[in-house]
Amino acid sequence: MRIDIITVLPELLESPLSHSIMQRAQDKGLLEVHLQNLREYGIGKHRQVDDYQYGGGAGMVMMLEPLVNCIEDLQSQRAYDEIIYMTPDGERLHQGLSNRLSLKENLMIICGHYKGIDERIREHLVTMEISIGDFVLSGGELPAAVLVDSIGRLLPGVLNDETSALFDSFQDNLLAPPVYTRPEEFRGWKVPDILKSGNFKKIEEWRMDKAVERTRTRRPDLLKGEE
């Protein structure tokens, strides 16, 4: 999979995408992440990428021309399955969406900044808009990093135990069950006996029961089929 991220702050994305599982995915050749600096397509000698908004009001808007030129330059090199704009008013990111996007080959992500991007980009070029929550950040870089991480870890061969992702929270609309490791007892706090029994059928039943119990207590909306 290849993901191109259009940003005015590529350095903000370098660290989140160059460590741990994301680095492993790239080292294995399973994921390519390319940061496209929008300022390289900026207007004039100052590489301008933003301007005042029509109608007045506070905040600058990312200009039409630099974004169009960057997007079309990338499109001239390959076809993209989706052109994604990270925005608070997009579809809320959920596990099912990450699952679907992990099956794609080429994705482009646009990171908004300032007051957002010229609406004509959204009307004519963007194919999907995604939000990571009902709050506003300084730009789309951190949401883009979250989206890439949620997708990249699902690619076959990225995780050492490929079944691990199947049991994450939100798969099958359930939160993950409790997990334990050594020591068996610490300060009187004990690991449940069932997990030491060796009866894997009973263990799986226990985990399912705990997953349903935790979901019912913490996120009952998931049991109603809500995302």
PyMOL CGO cylinders between C-alpha atoms (Angstrom):
from pymol import cmd
from pymol.cgo import CYLINDER

trace = [
    CYLINDER, 0.00, 0.00, 0.00, 1.10, 3.55, -0.74, 0.3, 1, 1, 1, 1, 1, 1,
    CYLINDER, 1.10, 3.55, -0.74, -0.16, 6.60, 1.15, 0.3, 1, 1, 1, 1, 1, 1,
    CYLINDER, -0.16, 6.60, 1.15, 0.66, 10.16, 0.09, 0.3, 1, 1, 1, 1, 1, 1,
    CYLINDER, 0.66, 10.16, 0.09, 0.04, 12.87, 2.69, 0.3, 1, 1, 1, 1, 1, 1,
    CYLINDER, 0.04, 12.87, 2.69, -0.23, 16.48, 1.57, 0.3, 1, 1, 1, 1, 1, 1,
    CYLINDER, -0.23, 16.48, 1.57, 0.83, 18.83, 4.38, 0.3, 1, 1, 1, 1, 1, 1,
    CYLINDER, 0.83, 18.83, 4.38, 2.35, 22.21, 5.14, 0.3, 1, 1, 1, 1, 1, 1,
    CYLINDER, 2.35, 22.21, 5.14, 4.14, 20.68, 8.15, 0.3, 1, 1, 1, 1, 1, 1,
    CYLINDER, 4.14, 20.68, 8.15, 5.78, 17.43, 7.02, 0.3, 1, 1, 1, 1, 1, 1,
    CYLINDER, 5.78, 17.43, 7.02, 8.13, 17.47, 10.02, 0.3, 1, 1, 1, 1, 1, 1,
    CYLINDER, 8.13, 17.47, 10.02, 5.11, 17.06, 12.31, 0.3, 1, 1, 1, 1, 1, 1,
    CYLINDER, 5.11, 17.06, 12.31, 4.43, 13.67, 10.72, 0.3, 1, 1, 1, 1, 1, 1,
    CYLINDER, 4.43, 13.67, 10.72, 7.97, 12.32, 10.54, 0.3, 1, 1, 1, 1, 1, 1,
    CYLINDER, 7.97, 12.32, 10.54, 8.20, 11.03, 14.10, 0.3, 1, 1, 1, 1, 1, 1,
    CYLINDER, 8.20, 11.03, 14.10, 4.78, 9.29, 14.42, 0.3, 1, 1, 1, 1, 1, 1,
    CYLINDER, 4.78, 9.29, 14.42, 5.39, 7.41, 11.17, 0.3, 1, 1, 1, 1, 1, 1,
    CYLINDER, 5.39, 7.41, 11.17, 9.03, 6.41, 11.69, 0.3, 1, 1, 1, 1, 1, 1,
    CYLINDER, 9.03, 6.41, 11.69, 8.83, 4.26, 14.83, 0.3, 1, 1, 1, 1, 1, 1,
    CYLINDER, 8.83, 4.26, 14.83, 7.38, 1.00, 16.11, 0.3, 1, 1, 1, 1, 1, 1,
    CYLINDER, 7.38, 1.00, 16.11, 4.80, -0.80, 13.97, 0.3, 1, 1, 1, 1, 1, 1,
    CYLINDER, 4.80, -0.80, 13.97, 4.64, 1.89, 11.28, 0.3, 1, 1, 1, 1, 1, 1,
    CYLINDER, 4.64, 1.89, 11.28, 8.40, 1.71, 10.80, 0.3, 1, 1, 1, 1, 1, 1,
    CYLINDER, 8.40, 1.71, 10.80, 8.22, -2.09, 10.68, 0.3, 1, 1, 1, 1, 1, 1,
    CYLINDER, 8.22, -2.09, 10.68, 5.53, -1.94, 8.01, 0.3, 1, 1, 1, 1, 1, 1,
    CYLINDER, 5.53, -1.94, 8.01, 7.69, 0.31, 5.87, 0.3, 1, 1, 1, 1, 1, 1,
    CYLINDER, 7.69, 0.31, 5.87, 10.87, -1.69, 6.48, 0.3, 1, 1, 1, 1, 1, 1,
    CYLINDER, 10.87, -1.69, 6.48, 9.06, -4.82, 5.30, 0.3, 1, 1, 1, 1, 1, 1,
    CYLINDER, 9.06, -4.82, 5.30, 7.97, -3.05, 2.13, 0.3, 1, 1, 1, 1, 1, 1,
    CYLINDER, 7.97, -3.05, 2.13, 4.31, -3.48, 3.05, 0.3, 1, 1, 1, 1, 1, 1,
    CYLINDER, 4.31, -3.48, 3.05, 3.59, 0.21, 3.41, 0.3, 1, 1, 1, 1, 1, 1,
    CYLINDER, 3.59, 0.21, 3.41, 4.95, 3.32, 1.73, 0.3, 1, 1, 1, 1, 1, 1,
    CYLINDER, 4.95, 3.32, 1.73, 4.21, 6.71, 3.28, 0.3, 1, 1, 1, 1, 1, 1,
    CYLINDER, 4.21, 6.71, 3.28, 5.28, 9.77, 1.30, 0.3, 1, 1, 1, 1, 1, 1,
    CYLINDER, 5.28, 9.77, 1.30, 5.01, 13.26, 2.76, 0.3, 1, 1, 1, 1, 1, 1,
    CYLINDER, 5.01, 13.26, 2.76, 4.22, 15.87, 0.11, 0.3, 1, 1, 1, 1, 1, 1,
    CYLINDER, 4.22, 15.87, 0.11, 5.19, 19.38, 1.19, 0.3, 1, 1, 1, 1, 1, 1,
    CYLINDER, 5.19, 19.38, 1.19, 2.45, 21.67, -0.13, 0.3, 1, 1, 1, 1, 1, 1,
    CYLINDER, 2.45, 21.67, -0.13, 4.80, 24.66, 0.00, 0.3, 1, 1, 1, 1, 1, 1,
    CYLINDER, 4.80, 24.66, 0.00, 6.67, 23.21, -2.96, 0.3, 1, 1, 1, 1, 1, 1,
    CYLINDER, 6.67, 23.21, -2.96, 3.56, 24.07, -4.97, 0.3, 1, 1, 1, 1, 1, 1,
    CYLINDER, 3.56, 24.07, -4.97, 3.10, 27.48, -3.34, 0.3, 1, 1, 1, 1, 1, 1,
    CYLINDER, 3.10, 27.48, -3.34, 2.47, 30.68, -5.31, 0.3, 1, 1, 1, 1, 1, 1,
    CYLINDER, 2.47, 30.68, -5.31, 5.19, 33.27, -5.92, 0.3, 1, 1, 1, 1, 1, 1,
    CYLINDER, 5.19, 33.27, -5.92, 8.63, 33.65, -4.43, 0.3, 1, 1, 1, 1, 1, 1,
    CYLINDER, 8.63, 33.65, -4.43, 7.25, 33.25, -0.90, 0.3, 1, 1, 1, 1, 1, 1,
    CYLINDER, 7.25, 33.25, -0.90, 5.54, 29.95, -1.77, 0.3, 1, 1, 1, 1, 1, 1,
    CYLINDER, 5.54, 29.95, -1.77, 2.17, 31.20, -0.54, 0.3, 1, 1, 1, 1, 1, 1,
    CYLINDER, 2.17, 31.20, -0.54, -0.37, 28.48, 0.26, 0.3, 1, 1, 1, 1, 1, 1,
    CYLINDER, -0.37, 28.48, 0.26, -3.03, 30.43, 2.18, 0.3, 1, 1, 1, 1, 1, 1,
    CYLINDER, -3.03, 30.43, 2.18, -5.03, 33.63, 1.76, 0.3, 1, 1, 1, 1, 1, 1,
    CYLINDER, -5.03, 33.63, 1.76, -7.85, 35.65, 3.34, 0.3, 1, 1, 1, 1, 1, 1,
    CYLINDER, -7.85, 35.65, 3.34, -11.34, 34.26, 2.93, 0.3, 1, 1, 1, 1, 1, 1,
    CYLINDER, -11.34, 34.26, 2.93, -13.98, 35.86, 0.74, 0.3, 1, 1, 1, 1, 1, 1,
    CYLINDER, -13.98, 35.86, 0.74, -16.68, 37.57, 2.75, 0.3, 1, 1, 1, 1, 1, 1,
    CYLINDER, -16.68, 37.57, 2.75, -14.33, 38.47, 5.57, 0.3, 1, 1, 1, 1, 1, 1,
    CYLINDER, -14.33, 38.47, 5.57, -13.85, 36.74, 8.90, 0.3, 1, 1, 1, 1, 1, 1,
    CYLINDER, -13.85, 36.74, 8.90, -10.97, 35.53, 11.02, 0.3, 1, 1, 1, 1, 1, 1,
    CYLINDER, -10.97, 35.53, 11.02, -8.58, 32.88, 9.83, 0.3, 1, 1, 1, 1, 1, 1,
    CYLINDER, -8.58, 32.88, 9.83, -6.75, 32.08, 6.63, 0.3, 1, 1, 1, 1, 1, 1,
    CYLINDER, -6.75, 32.08, 6.63, -7.85, 29.51, 4.05, 0.3, 1, 1, 1, 1, 1, 1,
    CYLINDER, -7.85, 29.51, 4.05, -5.62, 27.09, 2.16, 0.3, 1, 1, 1, 1, 1, 1,
    CYLINDER, -5.62, 27.09, 2.16, -5.58, 28.23, -1.45, 0.3, 1, 1, 1, 1, 1, 1,
    CYLINDER, -5.58, 28.23, -1.45, -7.06, 26.39, -4.39, 0.3, 1, 1, 1, 1, 1, 1,
    CYLINDER, -7.06, 26.39, -4.39, -4.15, 26.45, -6.85, 0.3, 1, 1, 1, 1, 1, 1,
    CYLINDER, -4.15, 26.45, -6.85, -1.35, 24.91, -4.75, 0.3, 1, 1, 1, 1, 1, 1,
    CYLINDER, -1.35, 24.91, -4.75, -3.61, 22.04, -3.67, 0.3, 1, 1, 1, 1, 1, 1,
    CYLINDER, -3.61, 22.04, -3.67, -4.95, 21.40, -7.16, 0.3, 1, 1, 1, 1, 1, 1,
    CYLINDER, -4.95, 21.40, -7.16, -1.43, 21.41, -8.61, 0.3, 1, 1, 1, 1, 1, 1,
    CYLINDER, -1.43, 21.41, -8.61, -0.16, 19.02, -5.94, 0.3, 1, 1, 1, 1, 1, 1,
    CYLINDER, -0.16, 19.02, -5.94, -3.12, 16.64, -6.26, 0.3, 1, 1, 1, 1, 1, 1,
    CYLINDER, -3.12, 16.64, -6.26, -2.99, 16.57, -10.05, 0.3, 1, 1, 1, 1, 1, 1,
    CYLINDER, -2.99, 16.57, -10.05, 0.78, 16.06, -10.03, 0.3, 1, 1, 1, 1, 1, 1,
    CYLINDER, 0.78, 16.06, -10.03, 0.32, 12.99, -7.83, 0.3, 1, 1, 1, 1, 1, 1,
    CYLINDER, 0.32, 12.99, -7.83, -2.60, 11.75, -9.93, 0.3, 1, 1, 1, 1, 1, 1,
    CYLINDER, -2.60, 11.75, -9.93, -0.44, 11.95, -13.06, 0.3, 1, 1, 1, 1, 1, 1,
    CYLINDER, -0.44, 11.95, -13.06, 1.85, 9.33, -11.49, 0.3, 1, 1, 1, 1, 1, 1,
    CYLINDER, 1.85, 9.33, -11.49, -0.74, 6.83, -10.25, 0.3, 1, 1, 1, 1, 1, 1,
    CYLINDER, -0.74, 6.83, -10.25, -4.45, 6.27, -9.70, 0.3, 1, 1, 1, 1, 1, 1,
    CYLINDER, -4.45, 6.27, -9.70, -5.77, 6.79, -6.17, 0.3, 1, 1, 1, 1, 1, 1,
    CYLINDER, -5.77, 6.79, -6.17, -8.54, 4.73, -4.63, 0.3, 1, 1, 1, 1, 1, 1,
    CYLINDER, -8.54, 4.73, -4.63, -9.51, 7.61, -2.33, 0.3, 1, 1, 1, 1, 1, 1,
    CYLINDER, -9.51, 7.61, -2.33, -8.54, 11.25, -1.84, 0.3, 1, 1, 1, 1, 1, 1,
    CYLINDER, -8.54, 11.25, -1.84, -9.20, 11.82, 1.85, 0.3, 1, 1, 1, 1, 1, 1,
    CYLINDER, -9.20, 11.82, 1.85, -9.57, 15.16, 3.61, 0.3, 1, 1, 1, 1, 1, 1,
    CYLINDER, -9.57, 15.16, 3.61, -9.08, 15.16, 7.39, 0.3, 1, 1, 1, 1, 1, 1,
    CYLINDER, -9.08, 15.16, 7.39, -11.73, 17.46, 8.84, 0.3, 1, 1, 1, 1, 1, 1,
    CYLINDER, -11.73, 17.46, 8.84, -13.83, 17.66, 12.03, 0.3, 1, 1, 1, 1, 1, 1,
    CYLINDER, -13.83, 17.66, 12.03, -17.03, 17.53, 9.99, 0.3, 1, 1, 1, 1, 1, 1,
    CYLINDER, -17.03, 17.53, 9.99, -16.11, 14.33, 8.14, 0.3, 1, 1, 1, 1, 1, 1,
    CYLINDER, -16.11, 14.33, 8.14, -17.25, 10.78, 8.79, 0.3, 1, 1, 1, 1, 1, 1,
    CYLINDER, -17.25, 10.78, 8.79, -16.09, 9.67, 12.23, 0.3, 1, 1, 1, 1, 1, 1,
    CYLINDER, -16.09, 9.67, 12.23, -13.22, 7.20, 12.02, 0.3, 1, 1, 1, 1, 1, 1,
    CYLINDER, -13.22, 7.20, 12.02, -14.16, 3.73, 13.24, 0.3, 1, 1, 1, 1, 1, 1,
    CYLINDER, -14.16, 3.73, 13.24, -12.66, 0.26, 12.97, 0.3, 1, 1, 1, 1, 1, 1,
    CYLINDER, -12.66, 0.26, 12.97, -14.84, -0.80, 10.07, 0.3, 1, 1, 1, 1, 1, 1,
    CYLINDER, -14.84, -0.80, 10.07, -13.67, 2.17, 8.03, 0.3, 1, 1, 1, 1, 1, 1,
    CYLINDER, -13.67, 2.17, 8.03, -10.03, 1.40, 8.80, 0.3, 1, 1, 1, 1, 1, 1,
    CYLINDER, -10.03, 1.40, 8.80, -10.63, -2.20, 7.79, 0.3, 1, 1, 1, 1, 1, 1,
    CYLINDER, -10.63, -2.20, 7.79, -12.06, -1.14, 4.43, 0.3, 1, 1, 1, 1, 1, 1,
    CYLINDER, -12.06, -1.14, 4.43, -9.29, 1.34, 3.72, 0.3, 1, 1, 1, 1, 1, 1,
    CYLINDER, -9.29, 1.34, 3.72, -6.63, -1.27, 4.53, 0.3, 1, 1, 1, 1, 1, 1,
    CYLINDER, -6.63, -1.27, 4.53, -7.77, -3.18, 1.43, 0.3, 1, 1, 1, 1, 1, 1,
    CYLINDER, -7.77, -3.18, 1.43, -6.93, -0.28, -0.90, 0.3, 1, 1, 1, 1, 1, 1,
    CYLINDER, -6.93, -0.28, -0.90, -3.69, 0.16, -2.85, 0.3, 1, 1, 1, 1, 1, 1,
    CYLINDER, -3.69, 0.16, -2.85, -3.18, 3.93, -3.10, 0.3, 1, 1, 1, 1, 1, 1,
    CYLINDER, -3.18, 3.93, -3.10, -4.54, 6.58, -0.77, 0.3, 1, 1, 1, 1, 1, 1,
    CYLINDER, -4.54, 6.58, -0.77, -4.02, 10.34, -0.72, 0.3, 1, 1, 1, 1, 1, 1,
    CYLINDER, -4.02, 10.34, -0.72, -4.61, 12.30, 2.49, 0.3, 1, 1, 1, 1, 1, 1,
    CYLINDER, -4.61, 12.30, 2.49, -4.99, 16.08, 2.63, 0.3, 1, 1, 1, 1, 1, 1,
    CYLINDER, -4.99, 16.08, 2.63, -4.15, 17.75, 5.93, 0.3, 1, 1, 1, 1, 1, 1,
    CYLINDER, -4.15, 17.75, 5.93, -6.14, 20.91, 6.47, 0.3, 1, 1, 1, 1, 1, 1,
    CYLINDER, -6.14, 20.91, 6.47, -4.65, 23.88, 8.26, 0.3, 1, 1, 1, 1, 1, 1,
    CYLINDER, -4.65, 23.88, 8.26, -5.62, 27.39, 9.31, 0.3, 1, 1, 1, 1, 1, 1,
    CYLINDER, -5.62, 27.39, 9.31, -9.38, 27.77, 8.65, 0.3, 1, 1, 1, 1, 1, 1,
    CYLINDER, -9.38, 27.77, 8.65, -9.51, 24.82, 6.28, 0.3, 1, 1, 1, 1, 1, 1,
    CYLINDER, -9.51, 24.82, 6.28, -9.24, 24.35, 2.52, 0.3, 1, 1, 1, 1, 1, 1,
    CYLINDER, -9.24, 24.35, 2.52, -11.04, 26.09, -0.33, 0.3, 1, 1, 1, 1, 1, 1,
    CYLINDER, -11.04, 26.09, -0.33, -14.46, 24.44, -0.62, 0.3, 1, 1, 1, 1, 1, 1,
    CYLINDER, -14.46, 24.44, -0.62, -14.01, 23.77, -4.33, 0.3, 1, 1, 1, 1, 1, 1,
    CYLINDER, -14.01, 23.77, -4.33, -11.34, 21.17, -3.50, 0.3, 1, 1, 1, 1, 1, 1,
    CYLINDER, -11.34, 21.17, -3.50, -13.90, 19.34, -1.40, 0.3, 1, 1, 1, 1, 1, 1,
    CYLINDER, -13.90, 19.34, -1.40, -16.57, 19.61, -4.08, 0.3, 1, 1, 1, 1, 1, 1,
    CYLINDER, -16.57, 19.61, -4.08, -14.50, 18.47, -7.05, 0.3, 1, 1, 1, 1, 1, 1,
    CYLINDER, -14.50, 18.47, -7.05, -11.49, 16.41, -5.91, 0.3, 1, 1, 1, 1, 1, 1,
    CYLINDER, -11.49, 16.41, -5.91, -11.98, 14.98, -2.42, 0.3, 1, 1, 1, 1, 1, 1,
    CYLINDER, -11.98, 14.98, -2.42, -13.70, 11.57, -2.40, 0.3, 1, 1, 1, 1, 1, 1,
    CYLINDER, -13.70, 11.57, -2.40, -13.86, 10.95, 1.36, 0.3, 1, 1, 1, 1, 1, 1,
    CYLINDER, -13.86, 10.95, 1.36, -13.80, 13.14, 4.48, 0.3, 1, 1, 1, 1, 1, 1,
    CYLINDER, -13.80, 13.14, 4.48, -12.77, 11.69, 7.84, 0.3, 1, 1, 1, 1, 1, 1,
    CYLINDER, -12.77, 11.69, 7.84, -12.82, 13.02, 11.40, 0.3, 1, 1, 1, 1, 1, 1,
    CYLINDER, -12.82, 13.02, 11.40, -11.12, 11.44, 14.42, 0.3, 1, 1, 1, 1, 1, 1,
    CYLINDER, -11.12, 11.44, 14.42, -13.54, 13.05, 16.86, 0.3, 1, 1, 1, 1, 1, 1,
    CYLINDER, -13.54, 13.05, 16.86, -15.79, 15.97, 17.71, 0.3, 1, 1, 1, 1, 1, 1,
    CYLINDER, -15.79, 15.97, 17.71, -13.05, 18.46, 18.49, 0.3, 1, 1, 1, 1, 1, 1,
    CYLINDER, -13.05, 18.46, 18.49, -10.78, 20.84, 16.59, 0.3, 1, 1, 1, 1, 1, 1,
    CYLINDER, -10.78, 20.84, 16.59, -6.99, 20.58, 16.29, 0.3, 1, 1, 1, 1, 1, 1,
    CYLINDER, -6.99, 20.58, 16.29, -4.48, 23.02, 14.83, 0.3, 1, 1, 1, 1, 1, 1,
    CYLINDER, -4.48, 23.02, 14.83, -4.22, 21.00, 11.62, 0.3, 1, 1, 1, 1, 1, 1,
    CYLINDER, -4.22, 21.00, 11.62, -4.87, 17.67, 9.98, 0.3, 1, 1, 1, 1, 1, 1,
    CYLINDER, -4.87, 17.67, 9.98, -1.41, 16.20, 10.53, 0.3, 1, 1, 1, 1, 1, 1,
    CYLINDER, -1.41, 16.20, 10.53, -2.08, 14.40, 13.82, 0.3, 1, 1, 1, 1, 1, 1,
    CYLINDER, -2.08, 14.40, 13.82, -5.43, 13.02, 12.58, 0.3, 1, 1, 1, 1, 1, 1,
    CYLINDER, -5.43, 13.02, 12.58, -3.64, 11.84, 9.42, 0.3, 1, 1, 1, 1, 1, 1,
    CYLINDER, -3.64, 11.84, 9.42, -1.07, 10.02, 11.57, 0.3, 1, 1, 1, 1, 1, 1,
    CYLINDER, -1.07, 10.02, 11.57, -3.88, 8.35, 13.52, 0.3, 1, 1, 1, 1, 1, 1,
    CYLINDER, -3.88, 8.35, 13.52, -5.57, 7.25, 10.30, 0.3, 1, 1, 1, 1, 1, 1,
    CYLINDER, -5.57, 7.25, 10.30, -2.34, 5.85, 8.80, 0.3, 1, 1, 1, 1, 1, 1,
    CYLINDER, -2.34, 5.85, 8.80, -1.56, 3.94, 12.00, 0.3, 1, 1, 1, 1, 1, 1,
    CYLINDER, -1.56, 3.94, 12.00, -5.06, 2.46, 12.17, 0.3, 1, 1, 1, 1, 1, 1,
    CYLINDER, -5.06, 2.46, 12.17, -4.76, 1.29, 8.55, 0.3, 1, 1, 1, 1, 1, 1,
    CYLINDER, -4.76, 1.29, 8.55, -1.11, 0.25, 8.44, 0.3, 1, 1, 1, 1, 1, 1,
    CYLINDER, -1.11, 0.25, 8.44, -1.27, -2.16, 11.36, 0.3, 1, 1, 1, 1, 1, 1,
    CYLINDER, -1.27, -2.16, 11.36, -3.99, -4.12, 9.56, 0.3, 1, 1, 1, 1, 1, 1,
    CYLINDER, -3.99, -4.12, 9.56, -1.88, -4.91, 6.49, 0.3, 1, 1, 1, 1, 1, 1,
    CYLINDER, -1.88, -4.91, 6.49, -1.06, -8.64, 6.28, 0.3, 1, 1, 1, 1, 1, 1,
    CYLINDER, -1.06, -8.64, 6.28, 2.43, -9.33, 7.59, 0.3, 1, 1, 1, 1, 1, 1,
    CYLINDER, 2.43, -9.33, 7.59, 2.82, -6.12, 9.60, 0.3, 1, 1, 1, 1, 1, 1,
    CYLINDER, 2.82, -6.12, 9.60, 2.01, -7.57, 13.02, 0.3, 1, 1, 1, 1, 1, 1,
    CYLINDER, 2.01, -7.57, 13.02, 4.10, -10.48, 14.27, 0.3, 1, 1, 1, 1, 1, 1,
    CYLINDER, 4.10, -10.48, 14.27, 0.92, -12.33, 15.24, 0.3, 1, 1, 1, 1, 1, 1,
    CYLINDER, 0.92, -12.33, 15.24, -1.44, -11.67, 12.35, 0.3, 1, 1, 1, 1, 1, 1,
    CYLINDER, -1.44, -11.67, 12.35, -4.44, -12.77, 14.41, 0.3, 1, 1, 1, 1, 1, 1,
    CYLINDER, -4.44, -12.77, 14.41, -3.76, -10.00, 16.94, 0.3, 1, 1, 1, 1, 1, 1,
    CYLINDER, -3.76, -10.00, 16.94, -5.61, -7.30, 15.03, 0.3, 1, 1, 1, 1, 1, 1,
    CYLINDER, -5.61, -7.30, 15.03, -8.69, -9.51, 14.78, 0.3, 1, 1, 1, 1, 1, 1,
    CYLINDER, -8.69, -9.51, 14.78, -9.16, -9.27, 18.54, 0.3, 1, 1, 1, 1, 1, 1,
    CYLINDER, -9.16, -9.27, 18.54, -8.64, -5.54, 18.97, 0.3, 1, 1, 1, 1, 1, 1,
    CYLINDER, -8.64, -5.54, 18.97, -11.32, -3.36, 20.47, 0.3, 1, 1, 1, 1, 1, 1,
    CYLINDER, -11.32, -3.36, 20.47, -14.14, -2.47, 18.05, 0.3, 1, 1, 1, 1, 1, 1,
    CYLINDER, -14.14, -2.47, 18.05, -13.71, -5.55, 15.88, 0.3, 1, 1, 1, 1, 1, 1,
    CYLINDER, -13.71, -5.55, 15.88, -17.20, -7.09, 15.85, 0.3, 1, 1, 1, 1, 1, 1,
    CYLINDER, -17.20, -7.09, 15.85, -18.43, -4.00, 17.74, 0.3, 1, 1, 1, 1, 1, 1,
    CYLINDER, -18.43, -4.00, 17.74, -16.95, -5.22, 21.03, 0.3, 1, 1, 1, 1, 1, 1,
    CYLINDER, -16.95, -5.22, 21.03, -14.31, -3.75, 23.29, 0.3, 1, 1, 1, 1, 1, 1,
    CYLINDER, -14.31, -3.75, 23.29, -11.32, -5.99, 23.98, 0.3, 1, 1, 1, 1, 1, 1,
    CYLINDER, -11.32, -5.99, 23.98, -11.44, -8.19, 27.10, 0.3, 1, 1, 1, 1, 1, 1,
    CYLINDER, -11.44, -8.19, 27.10, -9.02, -7.71, 30.03, 0.3, 1, 1, 1, 1, 1, 1,
    CYLINDER, -9.02, -7.71, 30.03, -5.47, -9.01, 29.55, 0.3, 1, 1, 1, 1, 1, 1,
    CYLINDER, -5.47, -9.01, 29.55, -2.86, -10.13, 32.10, 0.3, 1, 1, 1, 1, 1, 1,
    CYLINDER, -2.86, -10.13, 32.10, 0.81, -11.10, 32.20, 0.3, 1, 1, 1, 1, 1, 1,
    CYLINDER, 0.81, -11.10, 32.20, 3.38, -12.20, 34.80, 0.3, 1, 1, 1, 1, 1, 1,
    CYLINDER, 3.38, -12.20, 34.80, 3.63, -12.26, 37.77, 0.3, 1, 1, 1, 1, 1, 1,
    CYLINDER, 3.63, -12.26, 37.77, 0.59, -14.37, 38.67, 0.3, 1, 1, 1, 1, 1, 1,
    CYLINDER, 0.59, -14.37, 38.67, 0.17, -12.41, 41.92, 0.3, 1, 1, 1, 1, 1, 1,
    CYLINDER, 0.17, -12.41, 41.92, 1.30, -8.94, 42.91, 0.3, 1, 1, 1, 1, 1, 1,
    CYLINDER, 1.30, -8.94, 42.91, 0.31, -7.22, 46.16, 0.3, 1, 1, 1, 1, 1, 1,
    CYLINDER, 0.31, -7.22, 46.16, -2.51, -9.72, 46.44, 0.3, 1, 1, 1, 1, 1, 1,
    CYLINDER, -2.51, -9.72, 46.44, -3.79, -8.89, 42.98, 0.3, 1, 1, 1, 1, 1, 1,
    CYLINDER, -3.79, -8.89, 42.98, -4.27, -12.20, 41.18, 0.3, 1, 1, 1, 1, 1, 1,
    CYLINDER, -4.27, -12.20, 41.18, -4.63, -13.34, 37.59, 0.3, 1, 1, 1, 1, 1, 1,
    CYLINDER, -4.63, -13.34, 37.59, -8.03, -15.05, 37.07, 0.3, 1, 1, 1, 1, 1, 1,
    CYLINDER, -8.03, -15.05, 37.07, -7.69, -18.81, 37.48, 0.3, 1, 1, 1, 1, 1, 1,
    CYLINDER, -7.69, -18.81, 37.48, -9.41, -19.54, 34.18, 0.3, 1, 1, 1, 1, 1, 1,
    CYLINDER, -9.41, -19.54, 34.18, -6.52, -17.96, 32.25, 0.3, 1, 1, 1, 1, 1, 1,
    CYLINDER, -6.52, -17.96, 32.25, -4.08, -20.42, 33.86, 0.3, 1, 1, 1, 1, 1, 1,
    CYLINDER, -4.08, -20.42, 33.86, -6.29, -23.47, 33.32, 0.3, 1, 1, 1, 1, 1, 1,
    CYLINDER, -6.29, -23.47, 33.32, -5.04, -24.46, 29.87, 0.3, 1, 1, 1, 1, 1, 1,
    CYLINDER, -5.04, -24.46, 29.87, -8.64, -25.02, 28.80, 0.3, 1, 1, 1, 1, 1, 1,
    CYLINDER, -8.64, -25.02, 28.80, -8.60, -22.84, 25.70, 0.3, 1, 1, 1, 1, 1, 1,
    CYLINDER, -8.60, -22.84, 25.70, -12.28, -23.34, 24.90, 0.3, 1, 1, 1, 1, 1, 1,
    CYLINDER, -12.28, -23.34, 24.90, -13.24, -22.08, 28.36, 0.3, 1, 1, 1, 1, 1, 1,
    CYLINDER, -13.24, -22.08, 28.36, -10.72, -19.26, 28.09, 0.3, 1, 1, 1, 1, 1, 1,
    CYLINDER, -10.72, -19.26, 28.09, -12.23, -18.04, 24.82, 0.3, 1, 1, 1, 1, 1, 1,
    CYLINDER, -12.23, -18.04, 24.82, -15.71, -18.22, 26.35, 0.3, 1, 1, 1, 1, 1, 1,
    CYLINDER, -15.71, -18.22, 26.35, -14.46, -16.18, 29.34, 0.3, 1, 1, 1, 1, 1, 1,
    CYLINDER, -14.46, -16.18, 29.34, -12.89, -13.59, 27.05, 0.3, 1, 1, 1, 1, 1, 1,
    CYLINDER, -12.89, -13.59, 27.05, -16.07, -13.25, 25.03, 0.3, 1, 1, 1, 1, 1, 1,
    CYLINDER, -16.07, -13.25, 25.03, -18.15, -12.84, 28.18, 0.3, 1, 1, 1, 1, 1, 1,
    CYLINDER, -18.15, -12.84, 28.18, -15.78, -10.18, 29.50, 0.3, 1, 1, 1, 1, 1, 1,
    CYLINDER, -15.78, -10.18, 29.50, -15.74, -8.37, 26.16, 0.3, 1, 1, 1, 1, 1, 1,
    CYLINDER, -15.74, -8.37, 26.16, -19.53, -8.20, 26.12, 0.3, 1, 1, 1, 1, 1, 1,
    CYLINDER, -19.53, -8.20, 26.12, -19.63, -7.17, 29.79, 0.3, 1, 1, 1, 1, 1, 1,
    CYLINDER, -19.63, -7.17, 29.79, -17.06, -4.40, 29.27, 0.3, 1, 1, 1, 1, 1, 1,
    CYLINDER, -17.06, -4.40, 29.27, -18.84, -3.16, 26.14, 0.3, 1, 1, 1, 1, 1, 1,
    CYLINDER, -18.84, -3.16, 26.14, -22.23, -3.16, 27.85, 0.3, 1, 1, 1, 1, 1, 1,
    CYLINDER, -22.23, -3.16, 27.85, -20.78, -1.14, 30.74, 0.3, 1, 1, 1, 1, 1, 1,
    CYLINDER, -20.78, -1.14, 30.74, -18.58, 1.32, 28.85, 0.3, 1, 1, 1, 1, 1, 1,
    CYLINDER, -18.58, 1.32, 28.85, -19.96, 1.54, 25.30, 0.3, 1, 1, 1, 1, 1, 1,
    CYLINDER, -19.96, 1.54, 25.30, -23.53, 0.19, 25.22, 0.3, 1, 1, 1, 1, 1, 1,
    CYLINDER, -23.53, 0.19, 25.22, -24.07, 2.03, 21.92, 0.3, 1, 1, 1, 1, 1, 1,
    CYLINDER, -24.07, 2.03, 21.92, -21.81, -0.55, 20.21, 0.3, 1, 1, 1, 1, 1, 1,
    CYLINDER, -21.81, -0.55, 20.21, -24.12, -3.39, 21.21, 0.3, 1, 1, 1, 1, 1, 1,
    CYLINDER, -24.12, -3.39, 21.21, -26.97, -1.51, 19.53, 0.3, 1, 1, 1, 1, 1, 1,
    CYLINDER, -26.97, -1.51, 19.53, -25.05, -1.57, 16.26, 0.3, 1, 1, 1, 1, 1, 1,
    CYLINDER, -25.05, -1.57, 16.26, -24.09, 2.09, 16.43, 0.3, 1, 1, 1, 1, 1, 1,
    CYLINDER, -24.09, 2.09, 16.43, -20.65, 3.22, 15.25, 0.3, 1, 1, 1, 1, 1, 1,
]
cmd.load_cgo(trace, "trace")
